[in-house]
Structure formats: structure tokens, C-alpha cells
């Protein structure tokens, strides 16, 4: 089952001043008077970041002007006809080293002098933001409030739920409005890419608390229950801030309390390897530490399979009765494999995954108690359906199809009981998955149709329909919905849908269509985004398949 993280930090892993500017001295520029343009170049071993903000401003109030040429080695800005370079003019861009260790902002002011971030912190901070966000940040300084940056996506059910149940809730607004300004950011919009990079946003929803100087004071990952989230935000606004650099220094000096806060901060920012190192150094064995360890080693598989299994065993040793225990046991059994002597015991033994799931299903008061202790967020009865889902998966693993089918039906029944509307897409998408697993395809289609009607401009639901028909091997309808989703998508979403369309083309023996689309996907600049590495791997595999004998002569 999904792990939900709730951590508010004491500082930022990302907003501290740099120890030294590696790219300084490796940037060269000249103003070509006759051509009314600026030419900027970099030394070998360095390059311009073509995905980060780069612009020319003739005056502060004037609009930003994009470069006429932007490559990794050359940057050219044309000065508009009738305009004059002055002391108020500015050029901004990023330079990275080829070793991919740094990527630093540079600014050429009217005097022709570049400045480092420490000297122009406010101006550089603004360049990460859209004009709308700049206004909010400036307003936060005037009103002495904090800003809650809400990174989400229209295709993300947890993000939609966060908006519907928390961010737009009138009680939530009234409780935090004296201390916070809230700003929503669509993670798939290119104009938000630089801000995501600055704050290392890798999963959604991510909610980051900053002050007017862009210093990070707290971070939350995944859906947050309103009561717990409100309390956490008010604690952040009411305390004296301790920033990340100070935490890091104290942790390295041996301060165990600082080390715990430092490691938790790294973990919620998904810097799981660094966090695990600190947890181990200080022998921290909290649930957050163990969940971080599982996540870190799970991502490292199959190279780190043994460490992943050790992390799961450690979790079961420390928290044998935890709500997550059923899932840990199932995951450990799958990792060990059927030939392992522990396999059957982990799944169906007296203390196996089935027994752990049943203990929680049979005693709902345990879930309420876990909520009160903060071990679970307010998922509103989705926990029971998830546990039935784990039971179904266990039955599938041991080959009992009849019991698996019955368990999937129970999982779906738990959600149907809630009498949900289309404002709860997270629950409905869980329901759709369970209905498919229990063979109730028409019911799954009905629920998806409701979501598609509610959100007609979103690519998510045609995409889900396409996946549903792909599973049913209805290539024609799968292609129809996938192409509709492709038309509605943008940014990284186009890659997600494009990969599915390629798979549909291959299944329908349309290899030439697949080749044409793959060529588009390979050329898409979003493919180089760090969070798209899995899509890149899938595209490489499709390319291999297209080159293989399997697809030759299929047309």
C-alpha cells in the first residue's frame, strides 16, 4: 500500500547559500553594437541549461524577452528595435558543469557585470517564479506571512483530493489565512520547471512552506488530512525558524535531535540515500527511518535486493503489529520468491500477511487509534479496502483464484459503501481498479465515465479508459481514447500517453505508426527530465522491439 509522509521541517535542504561558485569565470559575453545583440558563450566542460529560465529585460517594468538562440554553448539575445541597453537592463541565464554537479544562475546587469546569488538574492529568487507568484511573494513580505507552494497536477488524484478536501475548504482557509498565502503550481507547465528544480520536487502533491526570502520552512508529501495538516502549518508559523544549514551543521557535530530533523527533512524531499546515511549514523529506528530505508532500497533493486529484504525484515521486527505489516510481509515474500522456505509462512502463516490484514479488518477501532497517534492520515475508510486488496493479492500469489476474486469484490464494496461523488477521484480510481480485478468491467467503465464527464478537459480519464481497453485487448477503442488523451495532454503527460499509444500500435500490428510516434517522443525535451527516467527506459525498450524481428512485416 502507498506510504504517506507527513513531516514539517526545520529548514531547507535546497535554499542555503552556496559554498562557492564553480561556474564563475567560465562565462564570456560581448555586446555587438552593429547587430544590436548580446553574444554569451561558455568554456569547455560547461554548458547553458536550455530548460531553465533565460531572458533579457530592457527595463524592470518591461516584459521578459526570450533568447533568439539558446544552445548548450551559445546564447544570443537581440535588443528590440528602438530600445537601448541601460543601467536598468538585465540578462539572466543558468550555467552548469558537464559533470552535472552544479547548475548556477548568472545575471548581466546594465553595467555589464555579473553577480552571484548571494549578492542579488531577491532578484534571482524572482527569476524562478512566474509574475503571479512574484506578486504573492512580495505580498508575503508586506503582510509578514508565509507562502504555501502547492505543487500538483490535474492528472494526480491525490492532488485533486487535496484541493477539494483541504485547500479549498472554508474552515481550513479561515484557520490559516492570517498566517499564510497559498499558491497552486501545475507541475506540468514549463514555466514552473525552474521552481520545481530549485525545491527538488519529485512527487505530487508536494507542499512547501517558504518565507518571502525563498527560505524553506516546511515540506509535506502526498495527501494530508485537514486537521493534521492545519496543526502542522500553524506550528511552523508560530515557531522560531531553524534553517537547514544550521541543522546540517549541528547533525555533523553530533547533535542527535538535529540529526533526526535533518534526516526527516532529507527523506520528505525524497533524498532517501542521504537520509538513510544519517539515520544509520545516529542509529535512528523510527517508523519514518524504516519507511525511508525500504523506499531507498526498493528503488535500488535488483542490484540491492538483499538490502531491500533486510529493510523489510527490520520493519517487521520493530513494528510487527503496524497497519503496514501485511504489505511488508507480502512484499518480502514476493522478493524472496516461491522457492524460499519463508514464502508460504509470510503469506499464509499464523502471523503472515493474511492474518495481519484480517486483524485490522476485524477491528476497525485499531484504525481510529492509529489515526489519533498520527500513524495514519485521514483516508476515510480507504484503509479497509486496501487491506482487502492485499488479501486478494496474497490469494493470487498462492493460486486461489476464487478467494482472490471474492477479496477484490470486498475491496470494491468497501468503497461503494461510502456513496462517493466525483469530487473524490482518489477513491473512485481505487474502485475502478478493484472492479476490473473482480471482473466487473462495465461497472469500472461507468465510474470512469462519471469522472470523464466531470473533468472533460483532463487527459487522465481518457487515458484510464485507454488502459482499460488495452487490458481487454480492444485495440480500436484503446487507440481512440489514447489519442484523445494525447490531444489533451501537455508536458510530461504527452510522454506518458505516447508510450501507451506506442504499445497499442504494437499490439495492433501498426509498427510504422509506432515508429513515427517514437521519433516524436525521443525528440521531446521533457524526456530528459529526471522524473521521466522510467518513461525513457520504456521508450528504449519499445525502440528495441521495433528493431527486432517481432515487428518486421507486420504492416
N, C-alpha and C positions, 0 to 999 in steps of 0.2 A: 504494500500500500504506500501511497505517497507520504513522504516525511514533510511535515510543515514546520518551518523555522520561525520563531518569534524571538528576536533579540534586539534590544536597543543598545547602541554603542556608546562609548565614552569619547569617541573621536573618530577620525577618518584615516583609513589606510591609503587614501588617494589624494588628499588635499594638502599635504605638507609641502614645505618649500624644498626644492631640490638641493642636493649636496654640492652640485657643480654642473655646469652646462657643457655637455660633451660636444654639442654641435656648434658652439660659439667659435668663430674664426674660420669656419668652413663654408660660409655663405658669402657670395660676391654679387654685387649689383652695380648697374650703371644706368643713368638716365640718358636716353638717346633723344637729344633735343630735336633734331630734324624729323624724327619719326614719332615724336610725342608718345614715347613709351618707356617703360622700365623693363630692363632685362635682368633677371636674377638667376644665378647658377650656383651649383654646389660642387665641392671637391669630390674626388673618388672616395668610395666607401660610405658616401652619404647620399640621401635622396629626398625629394619633396614627397610629403604624404598627399597623394592625389585624392584621398577620400575625406580628408579633414578640411575645415574651413580655410579658404584663401580668398582674399578680396582686397580691393582698393577703395578707399573713401577719400574724396577730394576735400570734403568738409564734414564735420561731425553730424550735421543735420541731413546731409545728402545721403542717398541710397548707396548700398554697397555695390561695387562693380566686380563681376567675376573676371578671372584671368582670360585673356584671349587664347593663350597657350599654357597648358599645365601638364607637364610630363614629369617623370621622376628626376630628370636632370635639368629641365629648363622651365622657367616661369616668366611669362610676359604679360604685362598689364598695359593696355592702351589708355592714354589720357583722353577723355572725351573732347571733341572739338569745342572750342570756346572756353575750356576750363584751364586753370593754371595751378600747377603744383605750388602749395604754400605751406606755411608753418602748421596749418590745421589739417594737412593731408596725412594719410596713413595707409600703409600696406601691411597686411597680416597674412601669415602662412606658417606651415609646420615643416620642420626638417627632422628626418630620422636617420639613424645609422643603419647601414646594410646588415649589421649583425642583429638588428631588431632588439636592441637593449634599451634604446631611448627614442622618444619622439617629442620634440620640443617646439614650442611656439616662438616665432620671431616677428618682430614688428619694425618697420622702417617708418620713422616719423618724418615730419616736414623738413627737419634738419638733415635727413639722410643718415641718422644714427639709429642703430638697432638697440633695443632694450631687452633685458632679461625679465622673466616673470616677476622676480622679487621687486623690480623697480616699477613695474606697470601692472601690478596685480589686478586692480579694478578693471582696467581696460582689457586685459587678457581674459579675465573671467567672463566679461560680457561677450567675447567672441565665441564662446561655446554655446551661446543661447540665441534663440530667436528674439525678435524685437518684443514680442508679447511677454516672454519670460524676463527680459531685461527690465521691463516696466514693473513686473512683480517683485523682482529682487530689489530694485530701487525703492519701491513702496515699502518693502520689509524693513529697510534701513530707516526710512522716515517714521514708520509706525512702531519700530522696535519689536518686530515679530519675527518668527521663524518661518521658513518655507518648507512645505511638504511636497517633494517632487514625486509624482505618481507615474512610474514607468509601466505602461501596459500596452495591450494590443487588442484590436477588435475581434481577433480570432481566438483569444485566450479566455475560456470560460471562467477561470478564477478571477481574471481581471474584471470581466463584466459583473461577476458577483460582488467583487469588492466595490465597484461603483454603485451598484443598485442597493446593496445592503448596508454599506458603511459610508462611503464618501458623500453620497447624495442624501443620506439620512438626516432629517431635520434635527434630531436630538444630537447627533454627532457634530453637526455644524455649529449648533449653539454652544456645545461644550468646549470646542477648540478655537472658535472664531476670534477670541480675544488674544490668543497666543500664536495663531498660525494663519498663513495664506497657503492655499492648496493650488497646485498647478499640474495638470494632466499632460503627459507626453506619450505620443504614439511611437512606439519603438521601431516601427517600420517606415517612418518618414525620414528621408535622407537628412533633413535639417536637424534632426535630433541625434545623429550618429556621433558627433563630436562630444556631446554631453554624456552619452552612454559610455564612450571610451574613457572620459575623464573620471567617471564614477564606477567604472568596471562593472556595468550592469550586464549580467549574463543570463538571467532567468526572470520570469514575469508571473505575477506583478512584483516589482521591486519598488519599495517606497523609501525615499531617502530624505532625512531632515537636514537642512542646511541653514546657515545664517546668511546675512547679507554680504559676507565676505567669501562665500562659497565654501566655508569650512563645514565638514560633515559632522553632525552630532548624533546621528542615529540611522539605523537601517533595518528594514523589515522585508522578509522574503515570503512570498506566497500569500494566500488569503488570510486575513486577520479578523478574528471575531471582534465585533464593535466594542464591547465593554473592555476587553483586554487591551485592544489597540488604543482606545481613548486614554486609559490609565497610563499606558506606556508613554504616549505622546506628552501627557501633562507632566509626567516625571522628568522627561527630557527638558521641557521648557522651564521647569521650576528649579532645576539643579544648577550648580556652578559647573560649566563645561570643563571637561578634561580632554584634551585633544590627543589624537592618535600618536603623534611623535613622542609625547610625554609618556604615554602608556608603553610604547615600544621600548623607550629608554629604561623605564622602571622594570619592565619584564626582563630585559637583558642584564639588569643589575641584580636580579634575583627576587624581585617583589612578586610574591605568588598571587596576590589579589589583582595586580596589574596584568600579570601573565594570563589569568583567567579571562579578564575583559578583553585583552589583546587577541587571544586565540579565538574567543567567541566572535569578535569583530571580523577576523580573517575568515572564519567559517561562513558567516552570513553573507560575506562578499564572494563566496564560492572559491576562495583561495584555500582549498581543502588540504593541500600538501603542506603549506606553511603552517596552517592551523594545527595539523596533526603533529608537526615537529614540536610546537610549543606545548601542546597537551602532553606529549610524551616526556618532554624535558622536565616538566613540573609534576608529572605523574597524576594528571587530572583525569578522573574517570567519571565525569558527569555524563548524563544521557546525551547532552549536546556533543560532548567529546567523542562518544562512541558512535553516534549517528554520523558525525563528520568523518570518522575513520572508515566506516562502512562505505560511505559515499565516495571517499577518495580511492579506496582500493577497488570498488566496483567499477569505477571509470578506468582503472588501470588494467582490468582483465583483457586478454587471458594471461598477460605477462606476469601479473601479480596475483594469480588465482589463490595461492596458499595464504597470502596475507589477507585477502578478502574473506576467506573462510575463517581465519583466526579472529578477524574483527567480528564476524557474526557469532562465533562461539563466545567471545568476550562479552558481547551484548547479552547473550542468553545467560551467561554466568552471573552478570551484575544485575540484570533486570529480568529474571525468569518469568515473572507474572505480568509483565508490561503488555499493554494493548498491542504493541508492535511484535510481540514474541511469536505469534502464529506466522506472521510474514517472514520473520527471520529464519524460523525453522524450515519453512517451505523453500526459501532461497538457498539455505545451506544444503538441503537435500539435493536440490537441482544442481548446485555447483559440485557437490561430491560425486554425483552420478549414481545410477541404479546399482552398480557393482559394489558400492561402498557398503560395509556392514551396518553403517549408521542410517542408511537411506530410509528403510521401512520404519524404523523406530522414530525418526524425525518427523515422518509424515503421519503415521497412524498409531504410534505407541501411546502408552498411558499418559505421557507428557509431551506428545507430539503436536504437530500443527493443528490437527483436527480437534484435539482436546483443548488446546489453548483458545481456539476460536469459539468453541462451544461454551467455554467457561464465561466468556464475555457476552455471548448471545443470550445465555440463560440468566444472566444477572445484569440487566440494564443499569442498575444503580451504580455499578462499577464505573460505567462511562461518565455518569454525572459526577462521581467522586473525582475521576481523572480530570474533568473539566475544572473543578474547583481548585485542584492542585496545580493547574496550569500545564498538565501533561498533554492535554488535547485542546484544540481550538473548537469554536462553536460551529461544528459542521452539520448540526441539525439532523441527527438520525442517519446520516450517511455512513456512520461507523458500522452499524449493524449490517447494512447491505454489503459493505466492503468485506466484513468477516465471512458472510455467506459466499462472497466471491472467492475468498481464499479457500474455503471448504470445497467449492466447485473445482478449483484448480488442482487441489490435492486429489480429489476423486479422478480427475482426468489423468493425473500422473500415475495413479495405480491402476488405471484402465477400467474404472467403474463408470461407464457412460450414463447409466440410468440414474445413479445418485448425483453425478455431475450435473445432468440436465435439471434434476429436481432442485439442486442447490442454486443454479443460475436463476430458476424461476422464483425461488425465495428471495434472492438478491433483488430482483426486479420488483417483487411485491412490496418489499420494504420501502422502496422509493414511491411507488404508486400510492401507497397509503398516505403520503404527505400531501396529496391533492395539489401538486405543484402547478404553477403557471409558467409562462415563457420567460418570466424575469429571473428564473433560476436555471440558466443553461448548464451549469456545472452538474447539477443533479440529473437533468434530462439527458445529458450526454453519457453519464454513467448508466442511466436507464436504457438508453439505446444500445449500449454495448452489451448489457446483460440480456436484453431481449433478443439480440442477434445470437448470443451464445445459447439461449434456450430455444432457438429455432423459430421465434416469433418475428419473422422478418417484416410482415405487414404492419405490426404494431410499432416496430422500430421506425419504419417509413413514416407512419402517421405522426409520431413525435418529432421526427426531423422536419417534417413539413410545417409543423407549427412554428418551429424556430426559424425556418426559412422565410415564412410569411411575416414574422415579427421583425426580422433583420434582413430585408431584401437586398440591401447594398453590400452585405458582408459576404466574403468569399467562403467563409468557414463552412456554412451549411451545404452549399452545392458540393464543396469538397468532401464533406462527410458522406453525402449521397453517392458521390463517385466511388468512394472507398467501399461503401456498402455493396454497390452493384459490381464492383471489381471482385469482391469476395464471393458474390453469387455467380461470377463468370458471365455476367450480362455485359459484354464489352461495349455494345452500342449505347446503352443508357449510361454506362460508366463514362464513356467518352463524352457524351452530351453534357453531363453535369460537370465533368472535369474541365472541359473547355469553357463552360460558363464561369466556373470558379477562377480560371486563369484570367478571364477578362475582367473580373472584379478585383483581382489581387494586385499587389504592388510590393516593391522592395523584395525582401527575402521570401515573402509569401509566394511570389511568382516561381521561385525555385522549388518550393515545397510542392506546389500544384504541378509544375512542369515535370518533376520526377515521376509523379503518379501518372501523368498523361503518357510519358515515355513507356512506362510499364504496361499501360493499357494498349498502346500501339504494338508493343512486342507481343503481348498475349493475343492480340487480334491479327497478328502477322502483317503488320504495317511498318516494316523496318525502315523504309525510306522516309516516312513521316517522322519516325523516331530519330533518325539521323539528323534531319533538319532541325528538330526541336532541341536535340542535344547540343548542336552547334550554337544555338542561341543561349542555352543555359551556361555553356562553358565560357561564353563571352560576357556574361552578366557580371558586372563589377561587385555585386553583392556576394558572389560566390567566395570571394576572398575574406569575407567577414568571419571572424574567429568562431562565432556561434553557428556557422554553417558548415563546419568541418565534416559532419556526418553526411550532409547532403552531397558534399563534394565527393566523399567516398562512394556514395550510391551512384553518382553520375559516372565516376570512373568504372564502376562495375558494369553499368549499362553500356558504356563505350566498349568494354571488353566483349560483352555479349554480342554487340552489333558486329564486331570484327570476327567473331567466331563462326564456325560452320553452321551453328544452330539457326542463324538468321539468314543465311545465304539462300537465295532463290525462293524466299517466302512471298514475294510480291505476286 
